Amino acid sequence: MRRIAFLLVVILCSPLLTVGQQEEQAKLAGFFGNSSADEQAWEQKFQAIPSPDNMIADMKLLAARPHHVGSPYDEKNSEWLLAQYKKWGWDAHIETFQVLFPTPKLRVLEMVAPTRFVAQLREPPVPGDPTSSQQSEQLPTYNAYSPDGDVTAPLVYANYGVPEDYDQLARMGISVKGAIVITRYGHSWRGIKPKLAYEHGAIGCLIYSDPRDDGYYEGDVFPKGPWRPSQGVQRGSVVKMELYPGDPLTPGVGADAHAKRLPIKEAKTIEDIPVMPISYGDALPLLKALGGPVAPSDWRGALPITYHVGPGPAKVHLKLQFNWDLKPVRDVIAKLPGSTYADEWVIRGNHYDGWVNGAEDPIAGQVALLEEARSLGQLYQQGWRPKRTIIYCSWDGEEPGLLGSTEWVEEHGDELATHAVAYINSDTNGRGYLQAEGSHSLESLVNNVADEIQDPEKGISVGKRRQLAALARTESPEERQKLESQKNFILGDLGSGSDYSAFIDHAGIASIDYGFGGEAGGGIYHSIYDDFYWYSHFDDPTEAYGRTLSQTAGTTIMRLADSDVPPLDFTGLSDAVGRFVSELEKLDKSEINEIQWQNKEIQDGIFAASTDPTKKFVPPATEEVPSPLDFSPLDDAVKNLKQAAGHYQSAFDKVQEGTPASGASFQTVDQDLISTERALLYQEGLPGRPWYRHELVAPGIYTGYGVKTIPAVREAIEQKNWSQAADQITIVAGVLQKEADSINAAASALESAGQ
């Protein structure tokens, strides 16, 4: 498929073809996801329509007041969004779900020894920033889905609170059992930090933003600059999305009014210990009061103290109480009917709820989506008709745990399994580089679109700028040569953290997540300072990149909707799976070598000889060396997958060289192609978390947002569960064979249709 754009130029311009032959060949180009001449004309009209001025006006309106789940302004925004879609000619409605959304009733954090200190737990208004003063409407600083709790205990600093940090504490002879852990934001999703603290015996958890990560160490703080001020706090959910996202009380089913709900005490995704986010202004007195060993060098932030790990003498009291209420989430769903394949759906989404005013997250993405919808509606009024039905979704409830999108996918699971072609997501947006992650079967499509959309700052394509930026960041000559030789940039792999999760992880719908950014700085994330004032001063004041996101995502939607055959290419997929399996084989060898080397270090007395006798150090215990895993089933599956990808490409090439049959004869190809992503699902799900069914990608159980590829095998190796890893190799190999069979079926259907 990567050759279609070039072939189209040759086809349309060649004097060796008759006019009729040119028309037939142009028609054929539209079958496979690159635009025919007519479709290109509509795309160009579309790309000229999105208006930065409209986006600025829409952001001012949508971010004018706090609009968290269940708030009056969130409901007002949903009604306004509905009216806009209808005004633009879309068939639109609001679909409402009732979800558990706790809000704070009582928050207390105080240091009771060696001195007394009471945390402010409040973000002050900033002079000149009008919406930062809307204190009565703002959600307080808190972590949603923390349990109620009242605990007093010594404090222990655990760096980022990720697994290797607890390994380091163990080497230092420090236990967090019975303690309250304080960690800094970063290096994992926030919900992993209390999870690990609890697993290591802690009874409470604090999470603070260190200025080294997103405060004055990075640059001037707000309002002078874009970075986090001393009392700025990152709100956020700590619901256990690594088990399942969405409403904690209705796993796997839509949370409508009649849904059967779990008792709150049985909900598996509510955290086990009380947890609270705090500012670095509130964290400083607590960390300053810690004693114990000096923290390792890479644990030290930018606060003006010597970082110690404790435990104590700092002792803190944390008390939290919440209102455990059901709140409505209102998804605004809009449709444009398809003219030819109306029962095939191309879906686009971005959420509109925020933790507070949420200009960057998520309104920057929402206003881009709205301009796409307005532009497509305008084309529709001018006579354009998409071949497939297009569904635009303004999601509610993303911030607490992907609530609106997950409940909608669970509610409409059977329909989506039959009708959904692809899902295109966005979320935050700003100045900078194209960020694209997604299903590798859509890799060629994304590259083709990225090569045609111009970067507003540099005057080159957003794809070219992305490639050059990657080269600029690459220090290895080998890696640089590899990047320069690539015809396509490789899509990133989807973990979690936005509304694509239910589509790909649970429903097996090919998905893309788009956004721009990287130039503005990010110190206001989930704070009251993420508002129109900040965005218009420090991020994308002219909405140049809002327009670029509209052009990129909207053009992708048009190509998915207008091609007679969904524009999937399995070469990128088979290459990706080959990489994943190769990485697993290297990981297995690395883990075995690490165990062997560590055992040797212990036996040779290296730990005893090299440690400082004045500092406590607990060496690791020896471990049994496992046998290497047998990866031959996966290797065979990869070969079969590559052969299937080649089969499909060959079938495509043969049809491309011939004269196309009528569009109706390709409908069976469509259905076979749609099923290819579904084939990557394993219905019993991943070990210990059956909601996640995709065998190629999932959020890590100890990373949260961060992706794990072939997670059932990778995480078993990382956790040294060798028998489980062996069992999962067999399961994943079977899924990959099913995928190869699905691709071969699509290739055979294409061959039959092209005859």
Stockholm file with secondary structure:
# STOCKHOLM 1.0

chainA/1-755         MRRIAFLLVVILCSPLLTVGQQEEQAKLAGFFGNSSADEQAWEQKFQAIPSPDNMIADMKLLAARPHHVGSPYDEKNSEWLLAQYKKWGWDAHIETFQVLFPTPKLRVLEMVAPTRFVAQLREPPVPGDPTSSQQSEQLPTYNAYSPDGDVTAPLVYANYGVPEDYDQLARMGISVKGAIVITRYGHSWRGIKPKLAYEHGAIGCLIYSDPRDDGYYEGDVFPKGPWRPSQGVQRGSVVKMELYPGDPLTPGVGADAHAKRLPIKEAKTIEDIPVMPISYGDALPLLKALGGPVAPSDWRGALPITYHVGPGPAKVHLKLQFNWDLKPVRDVIAKLPGSTYADEWVIRGNHYDGWVNGAEDPIAGQVALLEEARSLGQLYQQGWRPKRTIIYCSWDGEEPGLLGSTEWVEEHGDELATHAVAYINSDTNGRGYLQAEGSHSLESLVNNVADEIQDPEKGISVGKRRQLAALARTESPEERQKLESQKNFILGDLGSGSDYSAFIDHAGIASIDYGFGGEAGGGIYHSIYDDFYWYSHFDDPTEAYGRTLSQTAGTTIMRLADSDVPPLDFTGLSDAVGRFVSELEKLDKSEINEIQWQNKEIQDGIFAASTDPTKKFVPPATEEVPSPLDFSPLDDAVKNLKQAAGHYQSAFDKVQEGTPASGASFQTVDQDLISTERALLYQEGLPGRPWYRHELVAPGIYTGYGVKTIPAVREAIEQKNWSQAADQITIVAGVLQKEADSINAAASALESAGQ
#=GR chainA/1-755 SS CTTHHHHHHHHHHCTTSCHHHHHHHHHHHGGGTSCCHHHHHHHHHHHHCCCHHHHHHHHHHHTSSCCCTTCHHHHHHHHHHHHHHHHTTCEEEEEEEEEECCEEEEEEEEEEESSCEECCCCCCCCTTCGGGGCGGGSCCSCEETCCCEEEEEEEEECTTCCHHHHHHHHHTTCCCTTSEEEEESCSSCTTHHHHHHHHTTCSEEEEECCHHHHSTTTSCBTTTSSBCCTTCCCCEECCCTTTCCSCTTSTTSCCCTTCCCCCGGGCTTSCSSCEEEECHHHHHHHHHTCCSSBCCGGGCCSSSSCCBCCSCSCEEEEEEEEECCEEEEEEEEEEECCSSEEEEEEEEEEECCCSSSCIIIIIHHHHHHHHHHHHHHHHHHTTCCCSEEEEEEEESCHHHHSHHHHHHHHHTHHHHHHHEEEEEEECCCCSEEEEEEECGGGHHHHHHHHTTSBCTTTSSBHHHHHHHHHHHHCCCHHHHHHHHHCSSCCCBCCCSSSTTHIIIIITCCCEEEEEEEESSCCTTTTSTTCSHHHHHHHTCTTCHHHHHHHHHHHHHHHHHHHCSSCCCCHHHHHHHHHHHHHHHHHHHHHHHHHHHHHHHHHHHTHHHHHSCTTSCCCCCCCCCCCCCCCCHHHHHHHHHHHHHHHHHHHHHHHHHHSCCCCGGGGHHHHHHHHHHHHTTBCTTCBTTBTTCCBSSEEECTTTTTSEEESHHHHHHHHTTCHHHHHHHHHHHHHHHHHHHHHHHHHHHHHHHHTC
#=GC SS_cons         CTTHHHHHHHHHHCTTSCHHHHHHHHHHHGGGTSCCHHHHHHHHHHHHCCCHHHHHHHHHHHTSSCCCTTCHHHHHHHHHHHHHHHHTTCEEEEEEEEEECCEEEEEEEEEEESSCEECCCCCCCCTTCGGGGCGGGSCCSCEETCCCEEEEEEEEECTTCCHHHHHHHHHTTCCCTTSEEEEESCSSCTTHHHHHHHHTTCSEEEEECCHHHHSTTTSCBTTTSSBCCTTCCCCEECCCTTTCCSCTTSTTSCCCTTCCCCCGGGCTTSCSSCEEEECHHHHHHHHHTCCSSBCCGGGCCSSSSCCBCCSCSCEEEEEEEEECCEEEEEEEEEEECCSSEEEEEEEEEEECCCSSSCIIIIIHHHHHHHHHHHHHHHHHHTTCCCSEEEEEEEESCHHHHSHHHHHHHHHTHHHHHHHEEEEEEECCCCSEEEEEEECGGGHHHHHHHHTTSBCTTTSSBHHHHHHHHHHHHCCCHHHHHHHHHCSSCCCBCCCSSSTTHIIIIITCCCEEEEEEEESSCCTTTTSTTCSHHHHHHHTCTTCHHHHHHHHHHHHHHHHHHHCSSCCCCHHHHHHHHHHHHHHHHHHHHHHHHHHHHHHHHHHHTHHHHHSCTTSCCCCCCCCCCCCCCCCHHHHHHHHHHHHHHHHHHHHHHHHHHSCCCCGGGGHHHHHHHHHHHHTTBCTTCBTTBTTCCBSSEEECTTTTTSEEESHHHHHHHHTTCHHHHHHHHHHHHHHHHHHHHHHHHHHHHHHHHTC
//
